C-alpha cells in the first residue's frame, strides 16, 4: 500500500500479533470503563436521599430485592450476649473486626443482624473482644446491606466454643443455627450518629470511578502507542 513516496508493507505474523495485543488492550480499557460505570451507579444509589422512604423492618419481611443501601429503621433490643466478630476487616491498613450484634425485633422471635462498625485487633488473636451494648428497647437506624452469595475465606470456619463467635463470612442460615432464632435476610449497617457503634465507613466502594477511568485511559494510550509503532515500523520509502 503506497501513500505518495511512502509504502506500508507489514508482514503477516507481526500484523497478527499486533492485532491480538490491540484487542487485549482495548478490551481492558472498555472493562475499566464498565467498572467505573458500575461504581458510579452504586455511589448514586448510596448517596441518594432516601430518608423519606425509610423501610420499617418487621418480622414478616422476606424479600429485600432492590433495597440495597436503602435507609431502614427497626424497633427492638440488642442481644449483647450473642455477638459475632467478622474477621479480617481493615481500616487505615490496620486489621480488626466488624462487630455484628443481633437486634431482636419487638414482639417477635426474629432479629436483624446489625453491623456496629470496625474495631482494631488488639494483642493476641486468642483474645476475642466482646464490645458492650446498652440493653433495653429502642429504635435504631441504618442502611440495608444484602449479604453476598459467595465470600472468599482464608480457611474453614472453626466451631464455636463460646461467645463472641469469630466468623469469616456472613452465612445467615448458619448464624441462625448458632443463635436459635430467625434472622432477616439482610445486614443493617448502623448509622454513624447512632450510639453503641464504632468506626463506620459504609461507602460501597473503596476507590471512586475516577481511578477506573484513569486505568482505562492508560490502556487506551498503550493501544494507541502500539498502533503508532506498528505503522511506523512497517512504513518505508518506496523504491
N, C-alpha and C positions, 0 to 999 in steps of 0.2 A: 504494500500500500504506500503510494507516494504522495507527498504534500510539498509541492514545489521541488526544492533541491534536497528534501529530506525523504528518507524511506523508512517506514515502520515495518520491520520484518521479525516478529518474535518466533521462537521455536516452540515446538509442541509442549514439552514437559514443563519448561518454565511457565508457560501460559496456564497449564492445568494446575500447577502448584499455587500460582498466584491467585487463580480463581477460587481455589479451596480456602486459602488464607483470607481472602476478601470476604467470602461468605461467612467464615467463622467470626471475623472482626465485626462485621455488620450485624450479625445475629446477637453478639454480645452487647453491642450498642443499643439495639432495639429492646433487648431483655432488660437492660438497666432503665430505659425509659418506661417500660411497663412496670417495673418495681417502683419507680418514682410515682407513677400514677396510682398504684395501689396504696402506697404510703400516704399520699395526699388525700385519698378517699377516706382512709382511717382517721387521719387528723381532722378532716372536715366533720366526720361523724362524731369524734370525741369532743371537738370544740364547739359543736352546735349547742345552742341554748335550749336545753331540754328540761329545765327546771319546772316549766309549767305543765309538763306531761309526765311527771314522775310516776313510776309504777308502784302501786301498793302491793308489797309482797304478801301473798296469802297462801295458806297450806295447800289449797286445791289447784294452784297454778302448776301446769305441767310443761307447757311449751313456751319457750322464750326466743323463738326464731325472730330475727330482725331487731332484737333488743340489745345487741352488743353495745356496751358503754352507755346504755340508757340510764338516766337517773332513776333511783328507786328509794323507797322508804320501807322500813319494817318496824313493827312493834312487838316487843317481847323481852327476853333477858338472855344474857350471855351465859353459856355453860363453861365457866372458867376451870372446871375440874377435868375437862377433856379437850385438850388443845393439841394441835398438830404444828410441827415445825417443818416448813418446806425448805429442804436443804439446797445448798449450792446457789444461793442468791447473792448477788454482788451489788455494792453501792460505792461509787468512787474508788473502785479497784479493791475494796475490802470485801471479804467473804462473810456471809452470815445466813440468816434465815428469814423467811416470811412467816409471821405468826398467824395461823388460821384458827379462829375460835368459832365454834358453833353458836348461833344465835337462835334460841328456841322461840318460835312464833307463838304469840299468846293464844291460849285456849286450844292448843293442839299438841300433837306429838311429832311435829315436823319442825326442822330447823333450816337455816340458811348458813352456809359456811362463809364467815367474814374474814377477809384478809385485812389484818390490822396494821400491816406495814412491815418494814425491814428492821431487824436488829442485828448487831455485829456478833460474830463468833468470838467469844472470849475464852482464852486459855485452851485447855484440853478438850478435844471433841467428845470425850466421855461424859463431860458435864453438859446437861441439857437445861437451858434456862426455861423457866415457867412464868412468863410475864403475867402479873396480876391484872385483873379486870374487875371493875366495880359491879357488884351484883344488883339485882332489882330490875323491875320493869322500866322500860324506856323506849323511845323511838330513835332509830338511827337512820342515817342517810349514806348513800354510796352510789356506786355505778355497777351495773350488771356486767360480769365477765363470763363468757361462755368457755368452759374448760376445753382445751384442745383434745382431739380424739386420740392422738398418739404423742407421747413425750419420750425424748431420748433420756435414758437413765444410765448412770455410770456403773451401776450394779443392781442386783435384785434387791427388792425391799426386804429388810430384816423383820422378823416377827416382833410384835410389840411386847415389851416386858413391863411397861408401866406408862404413866403419863407425866409429861407430854410425850407424844409419839413423833419421832423424826421420820419424815417421808421424802421421797424424791419426786413424786408426781401426784397430782390431784385426781385420783380414781374414785369418784364419788360412791360407786357401788361398794367398793371395798371399805371406804371410810364409814359408810352406813353400818356395815357389819361390826366394825370396831366400836361404834357409838351405841348401837342397839336401837336407833330410831332413824327415821327417814330424813333425807336432805333434799332441798330443792335442787334442780339440775344446773345450778349456777354457782359462781363465787361472787360475793358482794365486796367490791373494793371500797373500803371505808373512806369517806370524805376527809379531806385534810383538816377541816375545822371541827371534826368530831373528837371527843375525848377518848382516852384509852387506846390511842393509836401511836404509831411510831413513824419511821421515815416512810412517807407515802408519795411516790412519784409515779403516777399511773399513766403517763403518756404512752400511747400504744406502740410507739417506735422510739428506739434509742437515738437514731440519726434521722434527720429530715430528708425529704425527697431531693433537696438540692445536692446532697452528696451523690445520689444515684445519677442525677443529671450530669454532674461533673465527670463521673466514670464513663457515662455514655459519650460525652464529648471526647474523652481520651481514646475510646475505642474507635470512634468515627475518624479522629485525627490520625490514628495509626493506619486505618484503612486508606485514607487519602494519601498518606505518605508512601505506603506500599504501592499504590496505583501510580503515583508520580515516578517512583523509582523504576517500576516496570516499564513505563512508557519511555523514560529517559534512556535506560539501558538498551532497549530494543529499537531505538531510533538513531539512524546514522545518515551521513551524507550519501546521497545516491551517486553511484558510479556513472 
